[in-house]
C-alpha cells in the first residue's frame, strides 16, 4: 500500500447528488487519514449535514469552502500544517469557524492548547457516532 | 375880547359869561401844549372850579396817560366847606364806590351841607379818567354848566392825550438817544479794536519780512556749507552719499564715482542700482524700502562693481537725517569696502569648520573646562553620545551622565588633579543617549599660558567599554574553561623544554590527584606513571626535547590508592616570544571510555535485545495508532450503516458500501496485529530470500503515524525491479526502522524548512541492493562521522545511541555495509547496502 505523500492534492468529493446541498449545513473534514475521509461523509450525511473532505490543511485553505463551512472536523497530526496551525491561521484571517479536533494520540498538552485556541471539542479516535453528533450539535448551535 | 354891553340882560350876561368860559376852555389846549398831564389837570380843575363856582372838583386820570394814576382835587377857597383836598378825594372815592353813582344827580351829606355830585367822564367811555364836581346848589349842573363840563372834559381828554403823546414821544426820543449813544459807543469800541488789529498786523508783517531776510541769509550759509561739506565728503576716504526722503539718490561722493567709474548723470536718482551685483541688488532694494518705511538706520552687505569690473563686498550703512519736527529730510550713508574682511571671515570660518570637523571627527569625546573645573566645551561626538545639548552639560551638568557608582571616584580624581595641576586619568561609566552605560577612560590635561598659569583643561574620554567587557569576558571564559575542563576531565599543561618549567591547569592536578599549585616536575609526573608505561614516557620526552613536533600518546597512571587511570595526551609544539621551545597540550582522562569499550562486545548481544525492545516501545505507540485507524473506520462505517438501515425508507445501497468498508478495515486491523506478533516473536536471524521493498513498505506503514506526528513528509522512491536479497527480514526491518527514527528525530527541531524524509531503494553499481534514508535535519559535524557508530556516542537527548551500532552490526552480519553522509543541503543520508549473492 502506498503511503500517501503530499504531492498530489485529490479532493474527495461531495455528498450524494440526491441531497440538496443548499439546505444542509456544510462541514469540512480535514484529515490525511484516508479511512476517515472515506467513512465520515456518509455518517455526516446521515446526520443531516453536507460535507467536503480535504487531505491537508493547505488544500482546505486554497479551496473556496472556507466561507461556506459551518464547522470543521480537523485532524491534529498532519504533515505540513497541523490542525492546530490551521486553526490559528483561520483565526488570524478572521474566520471564526467552530472546530472539532479528532486525533488518535492522547496528549494532554495538545488538548489544552487546542481548547485554549478555541476548539469546540476534542475527540479521540475511535469515537462513537453519538459523540460526534453531540459535538457537532454543540459546536453549531449557538448557546 | 369879551363882549361888553350896556346893561345887558342877566341872562345875556350869563350867556356871555358862558361863551367867555367856553372860549377860555377852548384856549386851554394851547396853554397846555407841552405840559405834563398833571399840569393839564390842575389848570383845568382850577378853571372849572372858578367857572362853575363849585365847592370842590375832583379828577382822576388813568395811569396810561400820565405814567401813573393821577388824582387831583381842588377845594374852593371861598367855599362853605371846611375840607381839604385829601378829604375830598376820600369823599369822592367813597361816593364812587357806593351806588349813588348810578343815580344822578347824586346827593351826599357832608357835615351840615348837602352836596350835589356830578361825574363827568373824560374820554368817550371814561377811558381817560373821571371828573367829579361837587356843588352846594341843588340844581347843579344846569344846561350851560353841563355844556361847560362836557367841553372841559373833551378838552381835558384832548389835552391829556396830547400830553400822553408828547411824553411818549419824549420817551421814545430818549430811548432812541440812548440807543444811538449805545451804538455809537459800540462802534467806537469796535473801531478801536480794528485799529489795534491793524497795528498788530503791521507789526507781524514787519517781523515776517525780517525773518525772511534771516532765512535767506541762512540759506546762503547752508549753500556755502553744503559746498564745504561736499568737499569734505569728496575727501574722506569712504564712499559717501545722500538720498532723498522718498528713496532716490541725490548726491554721491566723488570717490564713489571714481570707484565705480559711473558718472553722476548715470547714478543720479535710481541709476546707482546698476553698480551693484545683480544677485545682491534685490535684497538691497528690499532693505532700502523697509528702511524708507520704518525710518530706522540700517545696514546691509552687497557687492559693488569697481570701475574695472571686479565686484568687491561693501558694507552699506545709512542713517536718516531729521529736521526739528522729526521729519526725515535726507538719508546719509556710507559704503565701506569689506572685501578683505569678508575673505578673512570666510577663511576663519573655514578654519573653524576644519577645526570643528577635526575635533568632531576624532573618535573620542573631547571637552574643555576652565581652570575652576567648570566644563565649557564638548565636541560633537560627546553631545551625540550623551544625546544632550551643550547647555545641559556645561558647568557641572555633565555629572548627570556619569554612572552614580563611579561619580564620586571621578569627582575626587578631577578635584585632586586640578589641585595638583597635573594630568590625570580615571575610568568611569558614561550614559549613552539610549540610557546604556559604557566604560570610558577620562583623561585631562592642563593648558598653561606664558607665565605657567593654568588657563584651561582639555580632556578626552575614550570608550573602553568593549575592552572592559572583553576583559570581563576573558575572565569569564577562563572561568568557564576551568569549569569545562572539570566537566570533561581534560586538563591543560605547558612545558618549557629548556627549563623544564611545567604549568598545569587545575583539572590536571585533579586528574593526577596532586594538590593544586604544587610545582610540577617531570619526576613528579613520573611518580604516577604506570611502571609498564614508563619507558614509553621517557622515550617520548627525549623525542620531544630534540625534535620540534606535536606528539600524542596514551598511558596509564596509578593513584596512591592503586586505582588505574587511562590518560590520552596531545601536545603542540610552539616557540615562545623569546624563541624557546614550548609545548602546549591537553590530557584527557579516558578511563571510563576505555572500560566501556572493553565491555562493549559483551554488551552488544544484550544490546540487540534492548534495541529491539526500545524500538518496540516506539512501535507500541505506532501500533496503537495503526490499529486505531482501522478501528475508527470500523466504528464510523458501522454506525453509518446502522443509521442508513434505520432510515425510512432504508438506504440499502449505502448500508452495503459501509458494511464492505467495515469488513475491509477489520481485516486491516488483524493484518497489523499479525505482523506485530511476527515481529515480536522473532529471535534468531533467519536469512531468507526476501524483497527489501516489501519489507521497507511494512516498516514504513508501521512508523507512519510516528512520522506523521512529527510532521515528517515521507517520500518513497523504491526501485521497481529491485532484486531479492538474502536476509533476515525482521533484522533488516529493524535497521530501516532505526534509520527512520533517527531521521525523524534529527528533524524534530527543524522549523524553517519542510521535514522531508526520502526512502530510496536501488541497485547500486557494485551489484548491491542499497537502501538509503535521507533527511533534512540538523546533520552532524563531519569529524563525528566515525563516532556516530560508537556504542555510546550520542547527540540525542534520550541518550540511547545503541541503535546505529546495532544496525551496523546487523548489516555487517549480512556482509553488507552501513554508512552515513551529510547531504549537499541540510541533513544526512544513512545508507546500507547488501550483496546480491551471498558472500562466501
Contacts between the chains, C-beta under 8 A, distances in Angstrom:
chain1	res1	chain2	res2	distance
A	1	B	697	7.2
A	1	B	701	6.6
A	2	B	716	7.4
A	3	B	697	7.9
A	3	B	700	5.7
A	3	B	701	6.7
A	3	B	704	5.8
A	3	B	714	5.8
A	3	B	716	6.4
A	5	B	713	7.2
A	5	B	714	6.8
A	5	B	715	5.7
A	5	B	716	7.8
A	6	B	713	5.6
A	7	B	715	7.8
A	32	B	708	6.9
A	33	B	629	5.9
A	33	B	632	7.8
A	35	B	629	5.8
A	35	B	630	6.7
A	35	B	632	6.8
A	35	B	633	3.7
A	35	B	661	7.8
A	35	B	665	6.3
A	36	B	632	6.7
A	36	B	633	7.2
A	36	B	636	7.6
A	38	B	633	7.1
A	38	B	661	6.5
A	39	B	632	7.8
A	39	B	633	5.1
A	39	B	636	4.0
A	39	B	637	4.7
A	39	B	640	6.8
A	39	B	658	7.3
A	39	B	661	6.2
A	40	B	636	6.1
A	42	B	637	7.6
A	42	B	640	4.6
A	42	B	644	7.5
A	42	B	654	6.2
A	42	B	657	7.6
A	42	B	658	6.0
A	43	B	636	5.5
A	43	B	637	7.9
A	43	B	639	6.1
A	43	B	640	4.2
A	43	B	643	7.4
A	46	B	640	5.8
A	46	B	643	4.2
A	46	B	644	6.3
A	46	B	647	7.5
A	77	B	705	7.6
A	77	B	708	5.1
A	77	B	709	4.6
A	77	B	711	7.6
A	78	B	708	6.9
A	78	B	711	7.7
A	79	B	707	8.0
A	79	B	708	6.0
A	79	B	711	5.7
A	79	B	712	6.7
A	79	B	713	4.7
A	79	B	714	7.7
A	79	B	755	8.0
A	80	B	711	7.1
A	80	B	713	6.8
A	80	B	754	7.4
A	82	B	711	6.5
A	104	B	624	7.4
A	104	B	625	4.9
A	104	B	628	4.6
A	104	B	629	7.0
A	104	B	632	7.4
A	104	B	705	6.9
A	105	B	625	7.0
A	105	B	705	8.0
A	105	B	709	6.2
A	125	B	628	5.3
A	125	B	629	7.4
A	125	B	631	7.6
A	125	B	632	4.1
A	126	B	628	6.3
A	126	B	631	4.7
A	126	B	632	3.9
A	126	B	634	7.4
A	126	B	635	4.5
A	126	B	636	7.6
A	127	B	632	7.3
A	127	B	635	7.3
A	128	B	635	6.5
A	128	B	639	7.0
A	129	B	635	7.5
A	129	B	636	6.9
A	129	B	639	3.4
A	129	B	640	7.3
A	129	B	643	7.4
